[in-house]
Amino acid sequence: MEADDHSAGVVLRQYVVTHWYKAADDFVMPETPDEVKAQIREQVVAGLASDVEPVRSVCAQITSRIASYDWPEAWPALLPQLVAYLQRGEAHSTHGVMSVVGELVNGDLGEDQAVPVVKDLAPALLGVLRDQQTHSTRVRAMAAIAFRHILSMLNTLKHEYLDIVRQALEATLKPWLAAFALVLDVDAGEEVERDWDSVALRIEVFTCLMNIWGWFPKAITSSAQQHITFALSTLTSLSPAFHRFYIDSADDAPSPPEPEARGGDAGPSQTHIDQLASTVFEMLEPLTRSDRVRLSEERGVVEGIVALIITYTQITREEEEEWIDNVNAFVEDEDEDNGGLINARMTGIDLMDSMVEKWGRTVIEVLAARTQVVIDESARARQAGNIDWWKPLEAALRLIGGISNDLQGQLEDDKQEGRAPCFDLESYFAHVIPSLLQQSDTPFLQGRAYIFASRFARLLSPELASQYLDATVRSLGSDSAMPVQISALRTVQNFCQYVDPAIVAPRVDEVLGVLFAFLPHAVEESLVLSLDTALALVAVDKAHLTPERGRAIAEQVYAQYLKHSSNPIVTSTIHEIVESLVVASPATAASVVGLLATPLADMISAVPTPDTLHLPTVAIELTNALVRPRQGPLEDVLIERTVAAIIARLIGADDADEVQQGMLVLTLVVRKDCDKLIALHDPAFGSGLDGILAVVSRVLDPASNFSESAGVFVGDLVMHLFRKAGPVISAVLPNMLGALARRLALAELPFFKEALVVPFAYLCGAGYAAETLGLLADMTVRARTDDGWADASALAVVLRTWCEAAETISGSWNLRVHDIGLAKLFELPPGPLAGVTVKGDLIIDDITRNTIMTRSKAKKTPPRYSQIPFPLKALKLLLKDVQAMGKKAGTGAGKQTADDLVIEDDDGDDEWADDDPLTSGEPDEFAFLSDWLDSGKDGVTDEDDEDLKADPLAQYDLGQYLSDTLRAAYASNANGIHEMVAGLTESEKGALKNVLSL
């Protein structure tokens, strides 16, 4: 009968998946009638109390699935039913319910659902956690999991419903913390001998505490010391079991118990002591940084934590076996930058870093003392024949190496202040490390000794550094064990980083030879590590990279590029290697380009198969690495073969990645060797200029169906073409501007509008404002209006979008181009510009006054703006930028957006005191503007490259130029600026007045 019930439940589960909810991905008609749904809900909830576990489990799965569709709207009785089961205190029904409630509160709940969950469910769950006589440890752990989900729900709601969350925490947190204390106050070592599931319960309790510290720290700050005490007592008590089950390498060492597989009961997934240690370390990290805990005054606490970190960051038996068999697992687990890896070893290292960062010298002194104890104990253990004698020492050296920068900084402070050093590194290099380098029978410790030496290499004498580096190179070229060779690769990287290049350079060829012999056999993480090491070696000494060496290195890495072209980590590292090669010297660059240009062109031009669809993009990316880091001129073969292939490819490309990467390369080529590109002729597209125009036209053509993100770089390409092409651009300028204007009329995303506006701004700023306006005035484009689509003036479309994009333009160069181009337009007589109306200021009415406009409010009541002539908008934008630049010079603030400025209401009723519209106001109201002008030339930033710094627009003293433009316009009134003043806000009038008075 039990089997029949379970089989029926399995069938019902599948029925619910396919016929319950129309919007479900797996839904199949017909939909379950409402009256049948009600019967099924009643039956599956009753099944949660079955004394047959498989039946309970399948009913829990069905209940959870139906609840995801129906609760709470269509099934409001579910929560009261579950709470009633929990309050009944019966073991079977509680287990069944616990498998549901975790899923119930593990989603997005509104405040109306959160209140009954906290009010009714949380106390019932607390009763389960407390009742160890009735409920198993696993079920009690499930109660802690469910409470953690409730905490997560409250954390999600706290930003919008702070009062509700505060009241919920006040009602629930204190009794739960008391219950957690009762759980943790039991001796963990004794408890685990009776009940292994107690490990899982403690993991969930510490996870809850960790989350509370992360989400609601103020609510439990007073408990910091207690939680640290619980953490230390738990791990200290469990350390014998940890050693027995996880560290001991003896043949008869026991394996940790594995919990029974219980399908679908939402129980704890972590059940091991090393996982508990990882959770405790994660919880301790914010506590040790809390101002409530002063570790500098709690040396005993520091000693306890450091000792436990060393204990629980030892290499486990399982890790040792796995790493010996799987080199990639060893590389991945030992990667210091692997932020996605969470285990006791990594979280312990993170905790040590955090403690040293906060408490510095105290922690380093304790670590030094504890490590000396470890050294002595390891020596005795080795003499006694303990095969695991090396593991605590390896863990201690790993921790010391991990804080090498902080430790060396502290030693410098000690030296400057005349104190005894907090750590005796000289003793390590004299008495500890040399002997460990010979420990071939313990390869993980031997490898750790190499890495340790390299982390402190900058403190070594040149002679000693050379000796350690030679030993490392020898270990690479020998038949050393895998852990030693992998550690040697990391050691080489550190030596490249920390010691004089003159020490490393003579050994580069030898190490690269070893690496290149290893590369064909390396995969995944070991391949990346090898390439990272090659990159470090290549960057040591440019003078060492002769054309012959550069070509040889390029041959090796290009072979790996082809072999692993679908691995983005591998390809990006090879990009960096190639970039290092081409910047070594023009001769080396020519040698590398001569090797790669034709194969890359062939790869770009080839008709891809389903397995090689990615190769054109990959080849274009590698071309970028050949071009990007260096100045022109570029090699003929690169232009005639590779760049020509890119142009031909983009003219017919449909792949967005190809288009983006290709335009990046073309932009770089335009900037570095435009003359050679223009002189290019190819049967596929004609001249280089014709090819660029064909690419731009295709990307901008709405019929090509490219997304706006795919064309985001087209503006840069066109703008730099305007900068570099010279007079020849005039032949294609009308077509280029027409394509930009037509696409601009359809643009929706702000970043895309900005990209398309910048070329127009550059032309205006470069002295072609009148010509650009003339061309645009003769064009019409299809544009979106309130009444649908209609023909519109290209000039109006460009100016309106320019004004709109001005609010979001970013980057020092684009901002400069925008300001100078706008100022050049403002200098012109009003003419056709005055006939173009654009969006002005926000209209303040009873709805929007003193109201924060959220997205939902903006949808219901869209903001309204005035419509003003373009010259007035240009004046407003220039004054806003003048204000922003002044504030940047005076306060260090960056360029502000409109939302950052305080714009006062202007009802238009003010009367002018005399004929000058700017006589009112305090003369020093905007005194920061004079500070800005006095601060000197606001040029192109250091982040911009030499190409931009040489551009005529970069030579403007931008602040002086904008001020001079405004003063000259006001003096002559040639563009009607006096009449525009009436349309300015008081803030803008003050800014203009201050500019005129400087």
Steps between C-alpha positions, in 0.01 A plus 500: 500500500785731584656437159165568331464831686847606400445399136174692493682800642764485226227496234319788670824702516540474124133586449541819704809598300321472166134588569484736799614845390455641151804728521734214596767407246391135495125563492287276279124530455259431659531716809395345831146614603482714815296243695755229424779734601336550839478123557863446398621778730316340794638153426865599454504709818353203688776284347764713671412318825545151354718268706658375175791722407483454117132598511578806712776600262291477184210685667745770608625534143143529367402748770805715425424497129134595546597767755736658246197548277216565745630636829383726646235633261329173404604303808481729803435208738839339431706693753254447788487129417878468506529697824238277660701190406813650652321597820369146534858391571474163327825378340368371167274795418772745605749337265249516216419866568867597533555379146244757383551812711856550381374533143203706612708784638784465252341727244403863458230582754327833546452671832143367529634142479802568721293599803322161549821315419687680777207508742384140466763291324816624672380408853389157380841441343665611822301236685640235265857617554459489876332158521792261474303224674242471222684609188814368339807720473450511124145633534618760751762606248221537245326738740815713510512496120140619480572778751796607287265532204276719715799718584584524130143606429522772767831618358337538160213699648698724736576773249133556420325391820745588774244527780348159424843339493607671821188379680551147365858488621404633843239226532706206373873554523553482875336158558671356192841622615434342838411170332815519288702553818353183649600304189855635499554472874520120478847349464534446125760225523293286731182567305647399164596161642132440578336672204683596183200707389593746774765629259226593252298673772798706611573596140146633461513686833831667418370579150201676656731695729723589206200629306372702794844659534493582131140619477410638843829559687360762736243251628765265642807713556488436874532125434831522315716366782261213569498396136879504485510283809256252345707493180824429684353238730328318215807473277735426789279217621468356149869519410576136606214373286609724215851355512372145523245519221661753263876540558634160605658328200545159664358207309256422779385861547118517503300693244242751622145363518278583206136586575224293354366623168156642561353617175294815508493578873686835469736396776851633555741436216817566699583237759880497537730648761714682244182664369413601856846655538453692177166637622647598837789683331256686278298605805810607691629731227253787559512442875876539523467832316223626727581794727335303779785248484846637567733217411802711586383475859380137476825317431362173626216519246747577222717205602198271494385617158847478343555150637166386361565655161825305473325181611209524257696629198717190485487300179245226560544137407239538226665812357841336500370198310302710253783744433749223433265348243364824353745781437222739397321455831823588681553811287142614549485440874833675559416802284503801733274692262235227488229694678236243407659220704365464853656249737667506839841564346389805304268649763768452766748688283244778445440522875872535564523776237212683662647474849841623386340790314310606813741412782835482324791455735311308769387232257840475331674452836254226595541332161879510538484343846251235393700412190808441713295258710392328177861476380605334825200266507551405136863410567399276789220341299739427215747336735215292641413372151173694457443508125288817531768698685528748215136607473481756786829655386378529142180669624697746713733593213198544273350747747823694542550523126142615458565808717846570355420856395355593838782326682769677300325830557494434874870413497571830328304682769691314770830600343404865467374519857798316645301201626604140502352328189162339558604203285849350462509431127878469498472195723259336255735548207798387704358197680159396363454558127833359367440159654138490385610554140662158521188321634418309182307240702247769597444677165222729622722635779797526265293695250369724778860581602573622146192722497577631850849607392363678193237692695781668696744514208535878505654475847765257382848602396568472125724199565243318711218587258708357215561180694130449573407577141759253370361232730152574372608475138673170569184359657306598188740321270533186708272209572369669814157404623204681352427715810860624495490591130169682535632685804815583304289669232337720762845565646630621164206740472579644842868542418404684182288733710721556803868489399728703274433408135873465454490189721216337307586598142795258454273210592200593283597286199558194714170529683308573181656193344368286784159663478470456125587133534220469754236708318386235247407269787341763726126556521258716694645650818855370451505650151387839631762489775771420244389784273483740795859405581603555138333842511693592815828393336432684175434822691829485694727669247401652167860511385514123529218460247690504173309443176613138498390437861174684446414290196590177680279589797218606269519166317458310824209701639322519163496121487326501838270778377374279219473196725307680776324773304170445680653556845474875575745485790767341282444737209501811720832396655649443155375845398707644783806300396469624141457857620820469704682374191391775259591782739852363553636670186383586147718219365349243735150627419570461128626147557191399698263667256678331209430166664134558591350744249435256215373208713264737679375639169434148375314413819286814472420438134428129526144376472429370851353164579275439803815412696693811390239773520697671777832511315452825302425688822794336676733595215375860505564517875859384451541763228393755759788382721741557209382858452372643827807545723733675255527808284498507122597459229369146457647232280384477137409133532280572800301761305492325166415154629353501851322837507369448147361164609331662799334765282377240251374285787309783669327609180312169502515408869191414701670421830492784755829397663676502165365847429603643837850351496550591137404864553740520794785384275403736218485791741850419625631476143341835412669660800842344444542487122205659322699594190592139432140393556372759255759391244382140532322354197328166501283339230236416761415860594716747306696759695555482874275802545226336294534189714466696826193680365348166398559360849355808671198504268428133563528531878279810503242366254187408702431225246816321617325428831810564711424589857606840630759334721656339192552844344619679810853547360396637163499859629862474611599357163334787310628769736861385469458472125400867500811574710748311285379472141557862395350649183416162346214464749306768316412253224310273736398754767138549381438126489668450838297776669182375337551147630569634850196729499263232373608258773499773762132563428425141606742473793356414840781419742691794653847355440420443133369855457819633656712287266325640193497862619874528570603500128273799434639676805856439380433645155351810657783536747763448231379805308243346267186607683352703213573232240355226723182699566464569128519132410254400773256777408463351152424149631176341619474183705216284628449579867265397777240761602205506739277418204712220354774517239563799276771670297707737713792732453829319562629820660214502753548130578873542561466813715218356712682173559823687573326701772347185644830308493683792666362386836680164481820564301797362690875475455738795498545497121132472412414773751761727346372431147144568614583829673715640219256391230208653690693823554578522126129467422416760763738748334304483175224750418162352597389433143348154455609398851237723658231316309580168663318440827636255755413373846545766765449498877272278704158657545427522872130459582291392799566133424879520470575775752684366807457144371761233450417354160544123521478285190146397577391861555673606182306236306170619641581869463773550239707813567433793270764731360489839337595538135766762434716614208826314453727805563342548844550129579861525385552793738348302786722201428814713479418673828432166665837369387668822616341446842604135508858581402515770764379264769748241385786745534381637832381183676646205318154388382460361153275614217144515622181395333186708496366306796799610708439869452266702722270677256272755660146553379461797266148627450603770253355788705833660598549853373840614379656785698651661188584428139766243591317174573778384731530784753329316789651234728792468731832558321679215679223243467700306244849598607612146439508580128795730547672223694442276204651748253792563732563128539658489155441318177227239508663280236462142390567274798800276541273204430472611137769384258752708311287498187217690667738730686636613163155580358423872446195471728726384784698825478207712616506636852141384530398716794650812346349423160146452631527818709636698206220367278231608745659841562545569128140400427369721779711795390381488138157342544557365149314182581225663710635392837343802676155379404587147616569614857130515576482125445772420754442388857639706785783250541592529134479880510738503792746278315489721192543814707802355674660401169449852367651655810822295495 
